[in-house]
């Protein structure tokens, strides 16, 4: 039978010990410093009274889709019955991110009939207790317009399939 070499046993013991210490350190760091962003996806009804130019006369719904810190969204008109005029499943025209301090979205507003399809919009905001308090600007203008919107649950339409 072979004898164990003390140096070899110490080497493997040190390697296993260092892996355990490294694992514990990374786990402790992740538990204290890495937090998942809060769920903010949904619809936010915006009263457009104090918004700029082409957004002013319409009641709007900001649809936010979330995948971790990455956001997609659309700014859609609401008709007089309080319903969206465009399907929620449309491809989002706004891209953005969630930061520790809030969200940022930017892109175009192709579904708003009073705006040119080339209009660029930028939205910044903070969400607290399902209320979005934010600012919106058009065409990289430095003038920001404040708004408040309450989060609403969106009902997605399902198309019936024929047999």
Backbone as a ProteinNet text record, in pm:
[ID]
protein_1_A
[PRIMARY]
XXXXXXXXXXXXXXXXXXXXXXXXXXXXXXXXXXXXXXXXXXXXXXXXXXXXXXXXXXXXXXXXXXXXXXXXXXXXXXXXXXXXXXXXXXXXXXXXXXXXXXXXXXXXXXXXXXXXXXXXXXXXXXXXXXXXXXXXXXXXXXXXXXXXXXXXXXXXXXXXXXX
[TERTIARY]
82	0	87.4	41.9	121.6	96.7	200.3	187.3	141.5	67	25.6	141.6	161.1	262.3	199.3	258.9	204.9	190.2	285.8	280	160.3	133.2	20.5	-111.3	-125.9	-248.4	-268.1	-160.7	-171.3	-210	-152.3	-184.9	-334.2	-385.7	-527.7	-617.9	-578.2	-655.8	-662.4	-548	-545.1	-631.6	-629.5	-711.3	-860	-900.7	-1042	-1082.3	-997.5	-1026.4	-1040.6	-953.2	-961.9	-1088.6	-1132.1	-1256.5	-1374.5	-1376.3	-1484.5	-1486.7	-1369.5	-1362.8	-1409.8	-1366.4	-1408	-1559	-1614.3	-1758.3	-1835.9	-1792.6	-1859.5	-1850.4	-1736.8	-1720	-1812	-1817.4	-1902.1	-2049	-2088.5	-2227.2	-2265.3	-2179	-2207.3	-2219.2	-2132.4	-2139.5	-2272.2	-2310.7	-2433.8	-2557.5	-2560.8	-2677.9	-2693.7	-2585.1	-2594.5	-2598.4	-2535	-2521.7	-2603.4	-2640.8	-2711.8	-2858.8	-2944.3	-3087.9	-3157.8	-3259.2	-3339.2	-3419.4	-3436	-3516.8	-3662.6	-3735.5	-3876.6	-3956.3	-4064.3	-4146.3	-4224.9	-4199.2	-4265.8	-4343.4	-4345.9	-4415.9	-4566	-4629.3	-4772.7	-4804.6	-4923.7	-4968.2	-4979.1	-4940.2	-4946	-5026	-5145.5	-5232.6	-5181.8	-5154.7	-5099.3	-5204.9	-5234.3	-5321.9	-5237.4	-5275.5	-5189.9	-5211.4	-5279.2	-5308.6	-5184.4	-5080.1	-4962.2	-4843.1	-4870.6	-4762.8	-4737.5	-4625.4	-4588.8	-4669.9	-4680.8	-4728.7	-4824.8	-4779	-4866	-4918.7	-4863.3	-4910.8	-5023.3	-5041.6	-5127.5	-5274.5	-5330.4	-5475.1	-5521.3	-5431.7	-5471.6	-5448	-5534.6	-5506.6	-5416.8	-5310.2	-5207.5	-5189.8	-5141.3	-5104.3	-4960	-4875.2	-4737	-4732.6	-4701.9	-4690.8	-4543.4	-4513.6	-4375.7	-4362.5	-4268.1	-4232.6	-4095.7	-4077.8	-3955	-3891.8	-3760.8	-3680.3	-3557.3	-3568.1	-3460.5	-3449.3	-3329.3	-3310.2	-3342.7	-3367.8	-3393.8	-3543.9	-3577.8	-3717.4	-3748	-3869	-3923.8	-4057.4	-4103.2	-4230.1	-4290.6	-4413.9	-4487	-4572.7	-4588.7	-4678.5	-4797.5	-4912	-5028.1	-5146.4	-5229.6	-5349.2	-5459.9	-5543.8	-5660.8	-5783.3	-5880.7	-6000.6	-6096.1	-6209.8	-6303.9	-6368.9	-6365.3	-6419.2	-6317.6	-6199.5	-6094.6	-6018.3	-6028	-5959.8	-5842.3	-5742.9	-5628.2	-5670.9	-5619.2	-5652.2	-5558.9	-5448.4	-5349	-5332.6	-5304.1	-5283.5	-5160.6	-5171.5	-5060.5	-4944	-4971.4	-4868.3	-4782.9	-4810.2	-4728.8	-4583.1	-4492.3	-4350.1	-4326.8	-4259.6	-4234.6	-4148.6	-4182.9	-4106.5	-4011.1	-4013.9	-3925.3	-3833.6	-3708.4	-3610.9	-3556.2	-3517.7	-3460.7	-3409.4	-3379.5	-3323.1	-3380	-3378.1	-3411.8	-3281.1	-3273.9	-3157.6	-3202.5	-3110.7	-3147.1	-3237.8	-3223.5	-3302.9	-3432.6	-3449.3	-3571.7	-3552.2	-3639.8	-3635.4	-3606.8	-3552.8	-3537.3	-3583.9	-3660.6	-3708	-3690.3	-3654.6	-3645.8	-3676.1	-3725	-3758.5	-3855.8	-3938.4	-4034.2	-4176.7	-4270	-4411.1	-4494.1	-4479.1	-4545.6	-4697.3	-4750.4	-4894.2	-4976	-4912.1	-4983.7	-5008.6	-5134.6	-5170.6	-5135.8	-5131.6	-5102.8	-4952.2	-4871.7	-4725.9	-4673	-4563	-4494.5	-4431.4	-4424.3	-4366.9	-4218.7	-4155.9	-4013.8	-3990.3	-4097.1	-4081.9	-4008.5	-3911.1	-3836.5	-3887.8	-3905.1	-3953.4	-3855.6	-3839.4	-3755.2	-3836.9	-3839.8	-3915.3	-3821.1	-3823.8	-3747.8	-3846.1	-3830	-3924.1	-3882.8	-3955.5	-3936.8	-4070.6	-4066.7	-4189.2	-4186.9	-4291.5	-4305.2	-4452.7	-4480.7	-4617.8	-4707.6	-4658.3	-4731.2	-4768.6	-4701.2	-4719.7	-4590.3	-4602.2	-4487.9	-4489.9	-4387.8	-4369.2	-4253.8	-4282.1	-4177.9	-4177.4	-4086.8	-4070.8	-4061.6	-4116.6	-4116	-4071.3	-3994.1	-3953.3	-3964.5	-3980.5	-3989.4	-3868.9	-3821.8	-3715.9	-3590.6	-3542.8	-3419.4	-3422.5	-3540.3	-3556.8	-3518	-3457.4	-3418.4	-3537	-3650.5	-3767.2	-3835.9	-3844.1	-3905.7	-4040.9	-4141	-4276	-4305	-4351.1	-4376.2	-4512.8	-4522.5	-4648.8	-4650	-4768.8	-4788.8	-4881.9	-4854.4	-4937.1	-4946.1	-5064.9	-5086.3	-5081.5	-5017.4	-5003.9	-5138.9	-5169.9	-5293.3	-5259.1	-5338.3	-5319	-5371	-5292.9	-5332.1	-5398	-5507	-5574.2	-5536.6	-5463.7	-5422.2	-5532.5	-5557.7	-5659.2	-5602.6	-5685.5	-5644.3	-5732.7	-5672	-5747	-5793	-5920.5	-5974.3	-5932.8	-5886.5	-5843.5	-5955.4	-5982.5	-6085.1	-6032.1	-6123	-6082.4	-6091.2
-117.4	0	125	227.7	349.8	438.3	509.3	606.7	739.8	814.5	947.9	1043.8	1126.6	1229.4	1349.7	1396.3	1505.4	1632.7	1661	1780.4	1774.4	1657.6	1642.5	1663.1	1606	1620.4	1767.1	1834.7	1976.4	2060.9	2030.5	2103.5	2090.9	1968.3	1947.7	2006.7	1999.8	2061.1	2211.9	2274.1	2418.8	2458.2	2379.7	2409.1	2401.1	2296.5	2282.2	2394	2426.6	2534.2	2668.7	2697.4	2826.5	2835.9	2725.2	2726.1	2752.9	2693.9	2715.1	2860.2	2916	3055.9	3149.9	3126.3	3209	3199.4	3079.8	3061.4	3138	3129.3	3200.7	3352.5	3402.3	3545.5	3595.7	3524.3	3564.5	3556.3	3453.9	3440.3	3553.1	3586.6	3695.3	3828.1	3852.6	3976.1	3983.6	3875.9	3873.8	3894	3835.1	3848.5	3989.4	4060.5	4195	4305.2	4286.7	4395.7	4379.7	4260.4	4238.7	4210.3	4302.8	4289.4	4294.8	4214.2	4217.5	4347.3	4405	4526.5	4494.4	4591.8	4566.4	4545.4	4467.8	4449.6	4577	4635.3	4761	4749.1	4629.8	4617.8	4635.7	4686.3	4713	4838.8	4889.6	5010.7	5126.2	5243.1	5365.1	5469.3	5502	5600	5740.4	5815.8	5950.5	6052	6144.3	6255.2	6355.5	6381.4	6456.6	6607.4	6661.2	6805	6893.1	6854.7	6941.6	6887.1	6806.1	6749.8	6836.5	6814.3	6898.2	6867.4	6967.6	6964.9	6851.8	6755.3	6652.8	6554.5	6554.3	6464.3	6526	6655.2	6731.3	6690.1	6660.8	6642.7	6498.2	6405.3	6265.6	6212.5	6120.2	6044.4	5930.2	5908.3	5813.1	5702.4	5589	5477.6	5443	5448.8	5405.3	5258.9	5174.1	5031	5001	4936.4	4903	4751.9	4698.4	4556.6	4547.2	4449.2	4441.2	4303.9	4303.7	4182.8	4219.5	4200.4	4241.7	4392.8	4443.7	4589.4	4649.2	4564.9	4613.9	4633.7	4747	4783.5	4807.5	4776.9	4812.9	4879.1	4959.5	5024.9	5087.4	5128.1	5196.7	5304.5	5413	5520.2	5512.7	5470	5440.8	5530.2	5564.7	5645	5559.1	5622.9	5557.8	5625.6	5546.9	5606.3	5656.7	5710.7	5770.7	5668.4	5540.6	5434.7	5387.8	5447.8	5409.6	5285.9	5247.6	5129	5169.4	5081.6	5106.2	5091.3	5180	5173.4	5079	5042.2	4953.8	4833.3	4718	4597.1	4611.8	4560	4564.2	4479.2	4382	4290	4347.1	4469.3	4533.1	4542.6	4545.6	4559.3	4694.9	4697	4824.4	4918.8	5047	5147.1	5225	5195.7	5261.1	5157.2	5194.2	5108.5	5182.4	5107.4	5174.6	5077.6	5134.8	5056.4	5103.8	5013.6	5045.9	5072.2	5183	5217.7	5219.6	5226.5	5231.2	5348.7	5455.7	5575.3	5580.4	5496.7	5500.1	5443.8	5483	5429	5538.3	5495.7	5582.3	5504	5569.5	5511.3	5615.4	5572.5	5665.5	5589.3	5662.9	5602.8	5689.8	5627.3	5699.8	5674.5	5752	5738.1	5717.3	5602.9	5582.5	5567.6	5537.8	5511.4	5634.8	5747.4	5869.5	5949.5	5962.5	6022.8	6170.4	6239.8	6383.8	6412.5	6310.4	6327.6	6272.4	6328.5	6273.9	6141.4	6048.5	5917.3	5927.4	6037.6	6055.7	6125.2	6164.1	6230.5	6138.8	6192.2	6117.8	6160.4	6064.1	6092.4	6034.1	6103.8	6054.9	6065.9	5957.2	5952.2	5910.4	5985.9	5952.9	5954.3	5862.2	5862.5	5774.7	5793.1	5715.3	5649.9	5522.3	5451.3	5419.2	5463	5435.5	5408.3	5297	5257.1	5257.2	5200.9	5189.3	5323.6	5430.1	5562.4	5601.2	5632.2	5678.6	5830.5	5888.9	6033.1	6058.1	6127	6137.9	6266.9	6268.2	6381.3	6325.8	6401.1	6358.6	6475.6	6445.1	6548.7	6494	6583.9	6547.3	6600.2	6521.9	6562.3	6616.9	6550.2	6587.5	6731.6	6785	6919.7	6918.4	7023.8	7030.2	7053.4	7092.7	7120.8	6989.1	6964.6	6843.1	6878.9	6797	6817.6	6709.6	6750.3	6656.1	6591.9	6466.2	6395.2	6293.5	6248.1	6139.9	6038.2	5912.2	5805.9	5691.1	5634.1	5520.7	5391.8	5291.7	5162.3	5092.2	5036.5	4962.4	4824.4	4728.5	4593.3	4588.1	4530.7	4521.2	4386.9	4390.3	4267.8	4243.7	4135.5	4104.2	4027.5	4066.7	3997.8	3866.4	3762.8	3634.7	3604	3568.9	3537.9	3392.5	3370.7	3235.2	3165.3	3043.8	2966.7	2872.9	2865.7	2775.5	2634.3	2539.5	2397.8	2344.5
0	0	0	-72	-81.2	39.2	78.1	186.9	128.7	209.7	167.8	185.2	84.9	92.5	163.5	270.1	351	267.1	181.6	97.6	2.5	-54.8	-146.3	-73.1	43.2	122.5	161.2	199.6	235.4	113.3	-2.6	-124.6	-156.9	-161.1	-192.5	-84.9	37.9	146.3	130.4	93.5	72.3	-48	-155.2	-272.9	-238.9	-171.7	-133.7	-38	57.4	151.7	83.1	-14.3	-84	-167.8	-227	-303.5	-209.9	-94.2	2.5	49.3	81.1	125.6	14.5	-108.2	-221.3	-242.9	-235.2	-251.6	-144.4	-20.2	89.1	69.6	24.6	3.3	-109	-220.1	-332.6	-292.8	-221.1	-176.2	-81.5	13	107.4	34.2	-63.2	-141.1	-217	-283.1	-361.4	-276.7	-158.9	-72.5	-17.8	2.5	60.2	-45.1	-160	-257.3	-384.5	-418.9	-544.8	-515.7	-555.2	-533.7	-669.1	-684	-805.8	-809	-926	-933.9	-901.4	-851.7	-820	-949.3	-941.4	-1061.4	-1091.6	-1207.2	-1243.8	-1373.2	-1433.1	-1559.9	-1540.6	-1644.4	-1639.3	-1717.3	-1695.6	-1764.3	-1667.1	-1711.6	-1630.5	-1708.7	-1658.6	-1725.1	-1695.2	-1801.6	-1789.2	-1830.5	-1742.4	-1776.8	-1854.5	-1976.4	-2068.5	-2065.7	-1966.9	-1964.9	-1969.4	-1899.3	-1891.1	-1970.5	-2072.2	-2153.2	-2276.1	-2343.3	-2457.9	-2583.4	-2666.9	-2805.7	-2839.1	-2912.7	-2968.6	-2863.6	-2745.4	-2640.8	-2558.3	-2572.8	-2482.6	-2484.8	-2599.2	-2608.8	-2591.9	-2575	-2565.3	-2424	-2383.8	-2262.5	-2305	-2232.1	-2274.2	-2172.4	-2221.9	-2135.2	-2168.5	-2066.9	-2082.2	-2044.8	-2141.8	-2118.8	-2094.5	-1981.6	-1947.6	-1942	-2019.6	-2015.6	-1949.7	-1862	-1784.5	-1795.3	-1811.1	-1801.7	-1719.6	-1589.1	-1499.3	-1498.3	-1529.4	-1532	-1668.3	-1768.3	-1903.3	-1922.9	-1982.3	-2000.6	-2147.4	-2184	-2313.4	-2285.4	-2375.7	-2349.4	-2472.3	-2455.2	-2560.8	-2497.2	-2568.2	-2527.1	-2621.1	-2568.2	-2651.1	-2614.9	-2714.8	-2687	-2626.8	-2545.4	-2487.2	-2547.1	-2592.9	-2653.5	-2545.2	-2587.2	-2492.5	-2399.9	-2437.8	-2352.3	-2248.6	-2250.5	-2156.5	-2198.3	-2325.2	-2376.1	-2463.8	-2467.2	-2555.4	-2700.3	-2785.7	-2927.5	-3003.3	-2942.3	-3003.7	-2910.9	-2967.7	-2888	-2798.3	-2678.6	-2583.1	-2633.1	-2717.7	-2765	-2878.1	-2922.2	-3025.5	-2979	-3074.3	-3040.3	-2974.2	-2858.2	-2789.3	-2873.3	-2867.4	-2942.6	-2852.2	-2722.4	-2626.8	-2563.2	-2543.8	-2475.9	-2356.4	-2254.5	-2138.5	-2034.9	-1917.5	-1807.4	-1675.8	-1581.7	-1443.8	-1371.3	-1300.6	-1220	-1074.3	-984.7	-842.6	-811.2	-887	-859.8	-940.7	-1040.6	-1119.4	-1258.4	-1349.1	-1484.2	-1586.5	-1699.3	-1815.3	-1937.4	-2022.2	-2147.6	-2257.1	-2375.5	-2488.4	-2616.7	-2714.4	-2842.7	-2918.1	-3001.2	-3083.7	-3034.4	-3088.4	-3052.5	-3179.9	-3247.5	-3375.7	-3367.2	-3250.3	-3237.9	-3200.6	-3183.3	-3148.2	-3275.2	-3311.9	-3440.5	-3448.6	-3335.8	-3338.5	-3343.1	-3325	-3329.7	-3461.4	-3506.8	-3623.7	-3582.3	-3675.1	-3642.2	-3608.4	-3647.1	-3617.9	-3483.1	-3413.6	-3283	-3187.3	-3120.6	-3018.7	-2882.1	-2794.8	-2660.8	-2559.7	-2448.6	-2339.8	-2211.6	-2137.3	-2012.1	-1900.3	-1792.4	-1671.8	-1556.3	-1462.8	-1352.1	-1236.8	-1128.7	-1006.9	-975.7	-940.4	-906.1	-757.8	-688.8	-546.4	-518.8	-456.1	-423.5	-546.9	-656.9	-783.7	-846.6	-807.6	-867.6	-938.4	-1066.4	-1145.2	-1145.3	-1086.7	-1090.4	-1184.7	-1295.7	-1395	-1472.8	-1569.3	-1660.1	-1801.1	-1895	-2034.6	-2121.3	-2224.7	-2319.6	-2461.3	-2557.2	-2698	-2774.1	-2871.6	-2964.6	-2898.4	-2796.6	-2726.9	-2678.5	-2657.7	-2605.9	-2458.3	-2414	-2272.6	-2180.9	-2236.9	-2155.1	-2117.5	-1987.5	-1935.3	-1874.6	-1901.6	-1849.7	-1746.2	-1630.1	-1521.8	-1537.1	-1489.9	-1489.9	-1376.3	-1343.2	-1244.9	-1308.2	-1284.5	-1340.1	-1241.2	-1230.3	-1140.8	-1221.6	-1163.6	-1230	-1233.8	-1351.2	-1370.7	-1424.4	-1386.7	-1437.2	-1580.2	-1669.1	-1809.5	-1835.2	-1908.4	-1948.8	-2093.3	-2115.9	-2252.7	-2322.2	-2446.2	-2524.5	-2574	-2570.1	-2624.8	-2744.1	-2854.5	-2974.5	-2966.7	-2996.3	-2996.1	-3123.3	-3107.4	-3222.5	-3263.6	-3393.5	-3444.6	-3453.6	-3439.8	-3445.2	-3583.2
[MASK]
+++++++++++++++++++++++++++++++++++++++++++++++++++++++++++++++++++++++++++++++++++++++++++++++++++++++++++++++++++++++++++++++++++++++++++++++++++++++++++++++++++

